Amino acid sequence: MPQILLNGEPRQVQAQTILALVEEVSLDPRKVAVERNLEIVPKSLHGATPVLEGDRIELVQFVGGG
């Protein structure tokens, strides 16, 4: 299981892809922006982008409201 920094906090995860990570932390993949090692990961690549040991990943969830 890779050890990563997730939103600034050390965390061990089982996920092997960005999409699996988003699902592992119970976020809606349709409403999340992802930055991996200071680069934005396009939604179209979430399922193909690996989560590797030492990655710095930021997840930002969009919230609607008014």
All heavy atoms as TSV, in Angstrom:
chain	resi	resn	atom	element	x	y	z
A	1	MET	N	N	0.845	-1.183	0.000
A	1	MET	CA	C	0.000	0.000	0.000
A	1	MET	C	C	0.885	1.239	0.000
A	1	MET	O	O	1.735	1.388	0.876
A	1	MET	CB	C	-0.890	0.012	1.243
A	1	MET	CG	C	-1.964	-1.050	1.238
A	1	MET	SD	S	-3.281	-0.816	2.462
A	1	MET	CE	C	-2.388	-0.677	3.971
A	2	PRO	N	N	0.677	2.112	-0.979
A	2	PRO	CA	C	1.510	3.312	-1.051
A	2	PRO	C	C	1.239	4.291	0.096
A	2	PRO	O	O	0.111	4.431	0.555
A	2	PRO	CB	C	1.119	3.953	-2.373
A	2	PRO	CG	C	0.151	3.069	-3.046
A	2	PRO	CD	C	-0.243	1.996	-2.095
A	3	GLN	N	N	2.294	4.925	0.546
A	3	GLN	CA	C	2.196	6.027	1.509
A	3	GLN	C	C	2.252	7.303	0.684
A	3	GLN	O	O	3.193	7.513	-0.085
A	3	GLN	CB	C	3.362	5.976	2.495
A	3	GLN	CG	C	3.447	7.138	3.433
A	3	GLN	CD	C	2.537	6.997	4.650
A	3	GLN	OE1	O	2.169	5.904	5.025
A	3	GLN	NE2	N	2.175	8.088	5.256
A	4	ILE	N	N	1.220	8.151	0.795
A	4	ILE	CA	C	1.154	9.391	0.031
A	4	ILE	C	C	0.854	10.555	0.976
A	4	ILE	O	O	0.571	10.343	2.152
A	4	ILE	CB	C	0.065	9.317	-1.067
A	4	ILE	CG1	C	-1.332	9.188	-0.439
A	4	ILE	CG2	C	0.351	8.190	-2.041
A	4	ILE	CD1	C	-2.474	9.335	-1.429
A	5	LEU	N	N	0.923	11.758	0.444
A	5	LEU	CA	C	0.404	12.935	1.142
A	5	LEU	C	C	-0.906	13.277	0.470
A	5	LEU	O	O	-0.930	13.583	-0.728
A	5	LEU	CB	C	1.364	14.116	1.024
A	5	LEU	CG	C	2.449	14.238	2.069
A	5	LEU	CD1	C	3.275	15.484	1.821
A	5	LEU	CD2	C	1.899	14.259	3.467
A	6	LEU	N	N	-1.991	13.193	1.202
A	6	LEU	CA	C	-3.321	13.481	0.666
A	6	LEU	C	C	-3.844	14.729	1.342
A	6	LEU	O	O	-4.052	14.737	2.554
A	6	LEU	CB	C	-4.268	12.305	0.891
A	6	LEU	CG	C	-5.690	12.490	0.392
A	6	LEU	CD1	C	-5.710	12.715	-1.120
A	6	LEU	CD2	C	-6.542	11.287	0.750
A	7	ASN	N	N	-3.991	15.791	0.559
A	7	ASN	CA	C	-4.402	17.096	1.093
A	7	ASN	C	C	-3.532	17.500	2.287
A	7	ASN	O	O	-4.019	17.983	3.301
A	7	ASN	CB	C	-5.888	17.092	1.446
A	7	ASN	CG	C	-6.768	16.993	0.220
A	7	ASN	OD1	O	-6.316	17.157	-0.897
A	7	ASN	ND2	N	-8.026	16.713	0.425
A	8	GLY	N	N	-2.227	17.249	2.149
A	8	GLY	CA	C	-1.258	17.676	3.153
A	8	GLY	C	C	-1.072	16.742	4.331
A	8	GLY	O	O	-0.243	16.994	5.200
A	9	GLU	N	N	-1.818	15.625	4.358
A	9	GLU	CA	C	-1.734	14.679	5.476
A	9	GLU	C	C	-1.163	13.348	4.985
A	9	GLU	O	O	-1.607	12.820	3.969
A	9	GLU	CB	C	-3.127	14.434	6.070
A	9	GLU	CG	C	-3.795	15.675	6.625
A	9	GLU	CD	C	-3.141	16.156	7.907
A	9	GLU	OE1	O	-2.665	15.318	8.689
A	9	GLU	OE2	O	-3.099	17.383	8.119
A	10	PRO	N	N	-0.200	12.767	5.732
A	10	PRO	CA	C	0.305	11.453	5.335
A	10	PRO	C	C	-0.813	10.409	5.449
A	10	PRO	O	O	-1.609	10.439	6.389
A	10	PRO	CB	C	1.409	11.160	6.349
A	10	PRO	CG	C	1.471	12.296	7.276
A	10	PRO	CD	C	0.421	13.285	6.934
A	11	ARG	N	N	-0.844	9.523	4.474
A	11	ARG	CA	C	-1.908	8.517	4.479
A	11	ARG	C	C	-1.473	7.306	3.664
A	11	ARG	O	O	-0.891	7.447	2.593
A	11	ARG	CB	C	-3.172	9.123	3.872
A	11	ARG	CG	C	-4.346	8.187	3.865
A	11	ARG	CD	C	-5.577	8.921	3.418
A	11	ARG	NE	N	-6.693	8.012	3.432
A	11	ARG	CZ	C	-7.934	8.382	3.657
A	11	ARG	NH1	N	-8.215	9.640	3.882
A	11	ARG	NH2	N	-8.905	7.512	3.637
A	12	GLN	N	N	-1.773	6.125	4.175
A	12	GLN	CA	C	-1.571	4.898	3.404
A	12	GLN	C	C	-2.884	4.588	2.713
A	12	GLN	O	O	-3.947	4.661	3.331
A	12	GLN	CB	C	-1.173	3.732	4.300
A	12	GLN	CG	C	0.301	3.712	4.598
A	12	GLN	CD	C	0.758	2.330	5.010
A	12	GLN	OE1	O	0.114	1.667	5.794
A	12	GLN	NE2	N	1.884	1.918	4.479
A	13	VAL	N	N	-2.810	4.264	1.435
A	13	VAL	CA	C	-4.016	3.998	0.667
A	13	VAL	C	C	-3.891	2.664	-0.059
A	13	VAL	O	O	-2.789	2.193	-0.334
A	13	VAL	CB	C	-4.297	5.129	-0.353
A	13	VAL	CG1	C	-4.586	6.433	0.364
A	13	VAL	CG2	C	-3.150	5.306	-1.325
A	14	GLN	N	N	-5.027	2.088	-0.366
A	14	GLN	CA	C	-5.047	0.849	-1.150
A	14	GLN	C	C	-5.184	1.140	-2.636
A	14	GLN	O	O	-4.840	0.308	-3.465
A	14	GLN	CB	C	-6.196	-0.036	-0.682
A	14	GLN	CG	C	-6.022	-0.541	0.719
A	14	GLN	CD	C	-7.145	-1.477	1.135
A	14	GLN	OE1	O	-8.068	-1.749	0.380
A	14	GLN	NE2	N	-7.054	-1.967	2.352
A	15	ALA	N	N	-5.688	2.322	-2.961
A	15	ALA	CA	C	-5.970	2.686	-4.352
A	15	ALA	C	C	-4.719	2.616	-5.215
A	15	ALA	O	O	-3.637	3.011	-4.792
A	15	ALA	CB	C	-6.555	4.092	-4.407
A	16	GLN	N	N	-4.917	2.134	-6.431
A	16	GLN	CA	C	-3.808	2.082	-7.379
A	16	GLN	C	C	-3.932	3.120	-8.473
A	16	GLN	O	O	-2.990	3.339	-9.229
A	16	GLN	CB	C	-3.725	0.683	-7.977
A	16	GLN	CG	C	-3.535	-0.352	-6.894
A	16	GLN	CD	C	-2.662	-1.495	-7.320
A	16	GLN	OE1	O	-2.271	-1.608	-8.471
A	16	GLN	NE2	N	-2.346	-2.340	-6.387
A	17	THR	N	N	-5.120	3.764	-8.571
A	17	THR	CA	C	-5.323	4.831	-9.550
A	17	THR	C	C	-5.980	6.021	-8.849
A	17	THR	O	O	-6.532	5.882	-7.754
A	17	THR	CB	C	-6.235	4.386	-10.714
A	17	THR	OG1	O	-7.551	4.145	-10.202
A	17	THR	CG2	C	-5.701	3.168	-11.427
A	18	ILE	N	N	-5.940	7.157	-9.515
A	18	ILE	CA	C	-6.584	8.356	-8.970
A	18	ILE	C	C	-8.080	8.108	-8.783
A	18	ILE	O	O	-8.656	8.459	-7.749
A	18	ILE	CB	C	-6.343	9.568	-9.896
A	18	ILE	CG1	C	-4.861	9.941	-9.926
A	18	ILE	CG2	C	-7.198	10.757	-9.483
A	18	ILE	CD1	C	-4.288	10.441	-8.622
A	19	LEU	N	N	-8.726	7.499	-9.765
A	19	LEU	CA	C	-10.160	7.218	-9.656
A	19	LEU	C	C	-10.452	6.345	-8.437
A	19	LEU	O	O	-11.374	6.623	-7.666
A	19	LEU	CB	C	-10.677	6.554	-10.928
A	19	LEU	CG	C	-12.155	6.179	-10.934
A	19	LEU	CD1	C	-13.036	7.405	-10.699
A	19	LEU	CD2	C	-12.527	5.481	-12.228
A	20	ALA	N	N	-9.665	5.313	-8.226
A	20	ALA	CA	C	-9.855	4.435	-7.074
A	20	ALA	C	C	-9.623	5.194	-5.771
A	20	ALA	O	O	-10.321	4.956	-4.779
A	20	ALA	CB	C	-8.930	3.228	-7.168
A	21	LEU	N	N	-8.683	6.125	-5.758
A	21	LEU	CA	C	-8.428	6.934	-4.567
A	21	LEU	C	C	-9.625	7.822	-4.246
A	21	LEU	O	O	-10.059	7.908	-3.094
A	21	LEU	CB	C	-7.179	7.791	-4.759
A	21	LEU	CG	C	-6.856	8.755	-3.627
A	21	LEU	CD1	C	-6.553	8.000	-2.338
A	21	LEU	CD2	C	-5.699	9.652	-4.008
A	22	VAL	N	N	-10.172	8.463	-5.267
A	22	VAL	CA	C	-11.343	9.317	-5.071
A	22	VAL	C	C	-12.487	8.493	-4.472
A	22	VAL	O	O	-13.151	8.913	-3.523
A	22	VAL	CB	C	-11.766	9.990	-6.400
A	22	VAL	CG1	C	-13.110	10.668	-6.274
A	22	VAL	CG2	C	-10.695	10.981	-6.847
A	23	GLU	N	N	-12.687	7.310	-5.006
A	23	GLU	CA	C	-13.737	6.436	-4.488
A	23	GLU	C	C	-13.413	5.938	-3.081
A	23	GLU	O	O	-14.300	5.821	-2.236
A	23	GLU	CB	C	-13.964	5.275	-5.447
A	23	GLU	CG	C	-14.565	5.740	-6.768
A	23	GLU	CD	C	-14.602	4.681	-7.841
A	23	GLU	OE1	O	-13.908	3.640	-7.712
A	23	GLU	OE2	O	-15.316	4.887	-8.840
A	24	GLU	N	N	-12.128	5.661	-2.808
A	24	GLU	CA	C	-11.705	5.175	-1.484
A	24	GLU	C	C	-12.023	6.193	-0.384
A	24	GLU	O	O	-12.350	5.815	0.731
A	24	GLU	CB	C	-10.201	4.856	-1.501
A	24	GLU	CG	C	-9.680	4.253	-0.221
A	24	GLU	CD	C	-8.222	3.848	-0.315
A	24	GLU	OE1	O	-7.795	3.314	-1.371
A	24	GLU	OE2	O	-7.492	4.049	0.672
A	25	VAL	N	N	-11.920	7.464	-0.709
A	25	VAL	CA	C	-12.212	8.500	0.299
A	25	VAL	C	C	-13.659	8.987	0.204
A	25	VAL	O	O	-14.018	10.014	0.778
A	25	VAL	CB	C	-11.213	9.679	0.223
A	25	VAL	CG1	C	-9.797	9.208	0.528
A	25	VAL	CG2	C	-11.275	10.389	-1.111
A	26	SER	N	N	-14.488	8.230	-0.520
A	26	SER	CA	C	-15.937	8.447	-0.600
A	26	SER	C	C	-16.337	9.797	-1.192
A	26	SER	O	O	-17.267	10.440	-0.714
A	26	SER	CB	C	-16.577	8.273	0.784
A	26	SER	OG	O	-16.316	6.986	1.291
A	27	LEU	N	N	-15.619	10.219	-2.234
A	27	LEU	CA	C	-15.997	11.438	-2.954
A	27	LEU	C	C	-16.621	11.053	-4.291
A	27	LEU	O	O	-16.351	9.974	-4.826
A	27	LEU	CB	C	-14.784	12.336	-3.173
A	27	LEU	CG	C	-14.132	12.901	-1.916
A	27	LEU	CD1	C	-12.879	13.697	-2.285
A	27	LEU	CD2	C	-15.105	13.762	-1.138
A	28	ASP	N	N	-17.428	11.935	-4.822
A	28	ASP	CA	C	-18.071	11.722	-6.116
A	28	ASP	C	C	-17.070	12.087	-7.218
A	28	ASP	O	O	-16.681	13.254	-7.329
A	28	ASP	CB	C	-19.321	12.602	-6.211
A	28	ASP	CG	C	-20.103	12.384	-7.484
A	28	ASP	OD1	O	-19.561	11.801	-8.451
A	28	ASP	OD2	O	-21.271	12.810	-7.518
A	29	PRO	N	N	-16.639	11.113	-8.019
A	29	PRO	CA	C	-15.639	11.388	-9.059
A	29	PRO	C	C	-16.057	12.469	-10.050
A	29	PRO	O	O	-15.212	13.115	-10.656
A	29	PRO	CB	C	-15.479	10.052	-9.780
A	29	PRO	CG	C	-16.070	9.032	-8.888
A	29	PRO	CD	C	-17.057	9.719	-8.005
A	30	ARG	N	N	-17.365	12.707	-10.193
A	30	ARG	CA	C	-17.841	13.724	-11.131
A	30	ARG	C	C	-17.642	15.133	-10.584
A	30	ARG	O	O	-17.704	16.102	-11.330
A	30	ARG	CB	C	-19.323	13.507	-11.442
A	30	ARG	CG	C	-19.612	12.175	-12.119
A	30	ARG	CD	C	-21.088	11.895	-12.177
A	30	ARG	NE	N	-21.588	11.815	-10.794
A	30	ARG	CZ	C	-22.853	11.893	-10.439
A	30	ARG	NH1	N	-23.786	12.071	-11.356
A	30	ARG	NH2	N	-23.211	11.804	-9.176
A	31	LYS	N	N	-17.425	15.248	-9.274
A	31	LYS	CA	C	-17.354	16.566	-8.638
A	31	LYS	C	C	-16.011	16.842	-7.973
A	31	LYS	O	O	-15.930	17.611	-7.025
A	31	LYS	CB	C	-18.462	16.677	-7.585
A	31	LYS	CG	C	-19.848	16.555	-8.167
A	31	LYS	CD	C	-20.894	16.650	-7.110
A	31	LYS	CE	C	-22.285	16.519	-7.704
A	31	LYS	NZ	N	-23.316	16.563	-6.667
A	32	VAL	N	N	-14.957	16.204	-8.459
A	32	VAL	CA	C	-13.641	16.337	-7.831
A	32	VAL	C	C	-12.598	16.803	-8.846
A	32	VAL	O	O	-12.569	16.318	-9.968
A	32	VAL	CB	C	-13.191	14.985	-7.219
A	32	VAL	CG1	C	-11.770	15.047	-6.710
A	32	VAL	CG2	C	-14.125	14.580	-6.090
A	33	ALA	N	N	-11.769	17.740	-8.420
A	33	ALA	CA	C	-10.581	18.130	-9.183
A	33	ALA	C	C	-9.379	17.526	-8.466
A	33	ALA	O	O	-9.344	17.468	-7.235
A	33	ALA	CB	C	-10.452	19.643	-9.248
A	34	VAL	N	N	-8.407	17.068	-9.245
A	34	VAL	CA	C	-7.256	16.373	-8.673
A	34	VAL	C	C	-5.964	17.007	-9.151
A	34	VAL	O	O	-5.779	17.264	-10.340
A	34	VAL	CB	C	-7.260	14.876	-9.059
A	34	VAL	CG1	C	-6.058	14.159	-8.466
A	34	VAL	CG2	C	-8.561	14.203	-8.628
A	35	GLU	N	N	-5.064	17.228	-8.191
A	35	GLU	CA	C	-3.701	17.665	-8.499
A	35	GLU	C	C	-2.770	16.590	-7.957
A	35	GLU	O	O	-2.887	16.170	-6.808
A	35	GLU	CB	C	-3.416	18.990	-7.812
A	35	GLU	CG	C	-2.030	19.519	-8.076
A	35	GLU	CD	C	-1.764	20.788	-7.296
A	35	GLU	OE1	O	-2.126	21.864	-7.782
A	35	GLU	OE2	O	-1.209	20.683	-6.177
A	36	ARG	N	N	-1.862	16.126	-8.803
A	36	ARG	CA	C	-0.886	15.103	-8.404
A	36	ARG	C	C	0.504	15.671	-8.659
A	36	ARG	O	O	0.852	15.997	-9.788
A	36	ARG	CB	C	-1.101	13.827	-9.215
A	36	ARG	CG	C	-0.089	12.741	-8.937
A	36	ARG	CD	C	-0.449	11.498	-9.756
A	36	ARG	NE	N	0.575	10.498	-9.659
A	36	ARG	CZ	C	1.455	10.228	-10.610
A	36	ARG	NH1	N	1.425	10.867	-11.755
A	36	ARG	NH2	N	2.365	9.297	-10.432
A	37	ASN	N	N	1.273	15.791	-7.597
A	37	ASN	CA	C	2.640	16.302	-7.701
A	37	ASN	C	C	2.687	17.636	-8.459
A	37	ASN	O	O	3.484	17.821	-9.377
A	37	ASN	CB	C	3.562	15.262	-8.333
A	37	ASN	CG	C	3.595	13.978	-7.533
A	37	ASN	OD1	O	3.527	14.007	-6.302
A	37	ASN	ND2	N	3.684	12.857	-8.199
A	38	LEU	N	N	1.788	18.532	-8.065
A	38	LEU	CA	C	1.691	19.901	-8.571
A	38	LEU	C	C	1.189	20.010	-10.009
A	38	LEU	O	O	1.308	21.054	-10.632
A	38	LEU	CB	C	3.035	20.633	-8.433
A	38	LEU	CG	C	3.603	20.695	-7.010
A	38	LEU	CD1	C	4.965	21.361	-7.019
A	38	LEU	CD2	C	2.641	21.418	-6.081
A	39	GLU	N	N	0.616	18.939	-10.555
A	39	GLU	CA	C	0.049	18.976	-11.899
A	39	GLU	C	C	-1.401	18.530	-11.846
A	39	GLU	O	O	-1.727	17.522	-11.216
A	39	GLU	CB	C	0.822	18.061	-12.848
A	39	GLU	CG	C	2.233	18.546	-13.117
A	39	GLU	CD	C	2.933	17.712	-14.175
A	39	GLU	OE1	O	2.262	16.985	-14.942
A	39	GLU	OE2	O	4.162	17.792	-14.234
A	40	ILE	N	N	-2.277	19.274	-12.538
A	40	ILE	CA	C	-3.692	18.910	-12.620
A	40	ILE	C	C	-3.825	17.613	-13.428
A	40	ILE	O	O	-3.199	17.466	-14.482
A	40	ILE	CB	C	-4.520	20.022	-13.294
A	40	ILE	CG1	C	-4.418	21.316	-12.484
A	40	ILE	CG2	C	-5.968	19.589	-13.491
A	40	ILE	CD1	C	-5.028	21.246	-11.112
A	41	VAL	N	N	-4.643	16.693	-12.923
A	41	VAL	CA	C	-4.919	15.451	-13.645
A	41	VAL	C	C	-6.299	15.592	-14.293
A	41	VAL	O	O	-7.300	15.708	-13.587
A	41	VAL	CB	C	-4.907	14.233	-12.695
A	41	VAL	CG1	C	-5.203	12.956	-13.471
A	41	VAL	CG2	C	-3.582	14.128	-11.960
A	42	PRO	N	N	-6.363	15.597	-15.635
A	42	PRO	CA	C	-7.665	15.699	-16.294
A	42	PRO	C	C	-8.579	14.537	-15.902
A	42	PRO	O	O	-8.105	13.412	-15.715
A	42	PRO	CB	C	-7.322	15.627	-17.790
A	42	PRO	CG	C	-5.867	15.930	-17.882
A	42	PRO	CD	C	-5.257	15.499	-16.584
A	43	LYS	N	N	-9.868	14.817	-15.786
A	43	LYS	CA	C	-10.833	13.773	-15.423
A	43	LYS	C	C	-10.720	12.551	-16.325
A	43	LYS	O	O	-10.864	11.420	-15.872
A	43	LYS	CB	C	-12.260	14.312	-15.502
A	43	LYS	CG	C	-12.702	14.964	-14.234
A	43	LYS	CD	C	-14.207	15.157	-14.259
A	43	LYS	CE	C	-14.676	16.141	-13.233
A	43	LYS	NZ	N	-14.075	16.069	-11.956
A	44	SER	N	N	-10.457	12.779	-17.593
A	44	SER	CA	C	-10.368	11.669	-18.547
A	44	SER	C	C	-9.220	10.711	-18.222
A	44	SER	O	O	-9.203	9.580	-18.702
A	44	SER	CB	C	-10.207	12.206	-19.966
A	44	SER	OG	O	-9.009	12.953	-20.091
A	45	LEU	N	N	-8.265	11.149	-17.394
A	45	LEU	CA	C	-7.108	10.308	-17.051
A	45	LEU	C	C	-7.156	9.760	-15.621
A	45	LEU	O	O	-6.231	9.055	-15.203
A	45	LEU	CB	C	-5.811	11.097	-17.247
A	45	LEU	CG	C	-5.522	11.540	-18.679
A	45	LEU	CD1	C	-4.228	12.339	-18.738
A	45	LEU	CD2	C	-5.456	10.341	-19.607
A	46	HIS	N	N	-8.205	10.047	-14.870
A	46	HIS	CA	C	-8.269	9.592	-13.482
A	46	HIS	C	C	-8.156	8.073	-13.371
A	46	HIS	O	O	-7.502	7.567	-12.464
A	46	HIS	CB	C	-9.557	10.061	-12.803
A	46	HIS	CG	C	-9.544	11.517	-12.467
A	46	HIS	ND1	N	-10.532	12.099	-11.730
A	46	HIS	CD2	C	-8.672	12.516	-12.755
A	46	HIS	CE1	C	-10.280	13.379	-11.578
A	46	HIS	NE2	N	-9.153	13.658	-12.206
A	47	GLY	N	N	-8.784	7.345	-14.282
A	47	GLY	CA	C	-8.746	5.884	-14.228
A	47	GLY	C	C	-7.428	5.289	-14.662
A	47	GLY	O	O	-7.123	4.139	-14.335
A	48	ALA	N	N	-6.616	6.049	-15.376
A	48	ALA	CA	C	-5.345	5.539	-15.902
A	48	ALA	C	C	-4.124	6.074	-15.169
A	48	ALA	O	O	-3.017	5.586	-15.380
A	48	ALA	CB	C	-5.234	5.885	-17.386
A	49	THR	N	N	-4.315	7.068	-14.305
A	49	THR	CA	C	-3.181	7.685	-13.613
A	49	THR	C	C	-2.892	6.920	-12.322
A	49	THR	O	O	-3.760	6.824	-11.451
A	49	THR	CB	C	-3.473	9.158	-13.291
A	49	THR	OG1	O	-3.761	9.833	-14.526
A	49	THR	CG2	C	-2.290	9.820	-12.613
A	50	PRO	N	N	-1.677	6.382	-12.176
A	50	PRO	CA	C	-1.373	5.590	-10.989
A	50	PRO	C	C	-1.161	6.450	-9.742
A	50	PRO	O	O	-0.790	7.617	-9.829
A	50	PRO	CB	C	-0.071	4.881	-11.364
A	50	PRO	CG	C	0.580	5.783	-12.351
A	50	PRO	CD	C	-0.553	6.440	-13.107
A	51	VAL	N	N	-1.411	5.836	-8.603
A	51	VAL	CA	C	-1.054	6.417	-7.303
A	51	VAL	C	C	0.221	5.700	-6.877
A	51	VAL	O	O	0.228	4.479	-6.724
A	51	VAL	CB	C	-2.176	6.199	-6.262
A	51	VAL	CG1	C	-1.715	6.650	-4.890
A	51	VAL	CG2	C	-3.440	6.935	-6.678
A	52	LEU	N	N	1.298	6.466	-6.701
A	52	LEU	CA	C	2.606	5.885	-6.398
A	52	LEU	C	C	3.116	6.349	-5.042
A	52	LEU	O	O	2.746	7.425	-4.556
A	52	LEU	CB	C	3.603	6.279	-7.486
A	52	LEU	CG	C	3.225	5.885	-8.919
A	52	LEU	CD1	C	4.219	6.478	-9.908
A	52	LEU	CD2	C	3.139	4.377	-9.057
A	53	GLU	N	N	3.965	5.562	-4.466
A	53	GLU	CA	C	4.610	5.887	-3.192
A	53	GLU	C	C	5.189	7.296	-3.249
A	53	GLU	O	O	5.879	7.656	-4.213
A	53	GLU	CB	C	5.735	4.872	-2.930
A	53	GLU	CG	C	6.466	5.068	-1.642
A	53	GLU	CD	C	5.669	4.605	-0.432
A	53	GLU	OE1	O	4.811	3.723	-0.561
A	53	GLU	OE2	O	5.934	5.140	0.665
A	54	GLY	N	N	4.871	8.112	-2.257
A	54	GLY	CA	C	5.421	9.453	-2.160
A	54	GLY	C	C	4.663	10.523	-2.926
A	54	GLY	O	O	5.035	11.693	-2.854
A	55	ASP	N	N	3.611	10.140	-3.656
A	55	ASP	CA	C	2.824	11.143	-4.386
A	55	ASP	C	C	2.246	12.171	-3.431
A	55	ASP	O	O	1.880	11.857	-2.301
A	55	ASP	CB	C	1.660	10.490	-5.154
A	55	ASP	CG	C	2.064	9.947	-6.512
A	55	ASP	OD1	O	3.187	10.229	-6.977
A	55	ASP	OD2	O	1.237	9.231	-7.113
A	56	ARG	N	N	2.137	13.406	-3.916
A	56	ARG	CA	C	1.443	14.492	-3.203
A	56	ARG	C	C	0.168	14.763	-3.986
A	56	ARG	O	O	0.231	15.267	-5.103
A	56	ARG	CB	C	2.310	15.751	-3.162
A	56	ARG	CG	C	3.563	15.592	-2.341
A	56	ARG	CD	C	4.448	16.831	-2.490
A	56	ARG	NE	N	5.407	16.870	-1.423
A	56	ARG	CZ	C	5.261	17.564	-0.294
A	56	ARG	NH1	N	4.185	18.291	-0.103
A	56	ARG	NH2	N	6.169	17.526	0.639
A	57	ILE	N	N	-0.952	14.399	-3.393
A	57	ILE	CA	C	-2.229	14.502	-4.095
A	57	ILE	C	C	-3.159	15.433	-3.340
A	57	ILE	O	O	-3.306	15.328	-2.122
A	57	ILE	CB	C	-2.872	13.112	-4.269
A	57	ILE	CG1	C	-1.952	12.235	-5.133
A	57	ILE	CG2	C	-4.260	13.226	-4.886
A	57	ILE	CD1	C	-2.392	10.818	-5.297
A	58	GLU	N	N	-3.746	16.341	-4.089
A	58	GLU	CA	C	-4.753	17.256	-3.539
A	58	GLU	C	C	-6.078	16.947	-4.215
A	58	GLU	O	O	-6.144	16.897	-5.451
A	58	GLU	CB	C	-4.371	18.722	-3.809
A	58	GLU	CG	C	-3.093	19.164	-3.147
A	58	GLU	CD	C	-3.189	19.295	-1.637
A	58	GLU	OE1	O	-4.276	19.650	-1.139
A	58	GLU	OE2	O	-2.187	19.042	-0.958
A	59	LEU	N	N	-7.104	16.719	-3.419
A	59	LEU	CA	C	-8.461	16.504	-3.922
A	59	LEU	C	C	-9.317	17.688	-3.510
A	59	LEU	O	O	-9.334	18.051	-2.333
A	59	LEU	CB	C	-9.058	15.219	-3.352
A	59	LEU	CG	C	-8.312	13.912	-3.610
A	59	LEU	CD1	C	-9.045	12.751	-2.943
A	59	LEU	CD2	C	-8.171	13.659	-5.098
A	60	VAL	N	N	-10.012	18.271	-4.467
A	60	VAL	CA	C	-10.899	19.392	-4.187
A	60	VAL	C	C	-12.282	19.005	-4.702
A	60	VAL	O	O	-12.445	18.708	-5.878
A	60	VAL	CB	C	-10.418	20.675	-4.890
A	60	VAL	CG1	C	-11.372	21.818	-4.613
A	60	VAL	CG2	C	-9.005	21.031	-4.436
A	61	GLN	N	N	-13.257	19.010	-3.783
A	61	GLN	CA	C	-14.623	18.662	-4.156
A	61	GLN	C	C	-15.431	19.934	-4.396
A	61	GLN	O	O	-15.410	20.851	-3.576
A	61	GLN	CB	C	-15.280	17.828	-3.074
A	61	GLN	CG	C	-16.674	17.373	-3.442
A	61	GLN	CD	C	-17.252	16.399	-2.452
A	61	GLN	OE1	O	-16.709	16.170	-1.385
A	61	GLN	NE2	N	-18.361	15.804	-2.805
A	62	PHE	N	N	-16.138	19.956	-5.503
A	62	PHE	CA	C	-17.006	21.077	-5.823
A	62	PHE	C	C	-18.313	20.919	-5.068
A	62	PHE	O	O	-18.891	19.846	-5.026
A	62	PHE	CB	C	-17.275	21.155	-7.333
A	62	PHE	CG	C	-16.024	21.312	-8.136
A	62	PHE	CD1	C	-15.536	20.266	-8.905
A	62	PHE	CD2	C	-15.307	22.505	-8.112
A	62	PHE	CE1	C	-14.363	20.408	-9.633
A	62	PHE	CE2	C	-14.135	22.646	-8.847
A	62	PHE	CZ	C	-13.677	21.605	-9.604
A	63	VAL	N	N	-18.757	22.000	-4.469
A	63	VAL	CA	C	-20.011	21.994	-3.716
A	63	VAL	C	C	-20.906	23.075	-4.286
A	63	VAL	O	O	-20.509	24.235	-4.393
A	63	VAL	CB	C	-19.740	22.255	-2.212
A	63	VAL	CG1	C	-21.035	22.284	-1.437
A	63	VAL	CG2	C	-18.780	21.212	-1.646
A	64	GLY	N	N	-22.111	22.687	-4.653
A	64	GLY	CA	C	-23.068	23.640	-5.182
A	64	GLY	C	C	-23.846	24.308	-4.046
A	64	GLY	O	O	-23.844	23.861	-2.909
A	65	GLY	N	N	-24.483	25.366	-4.350
A	65	GLY	CA	C	-25.282	26.048	-3.346
A	65	GLY	C	C	-25.511	27.487	-3.770
A	65	GLY	O	O	-24.984	27.955	-4.758
A	66	GLY	N	N	-26.251	28.168	-2.959
A	66	GLY	CA	C	-26.514	29.535	-3.354
A	66	GLY	C	C	-26.833	30.448	-2.235
A	66	GLY	O	O	-26.706	30.363	-1.116
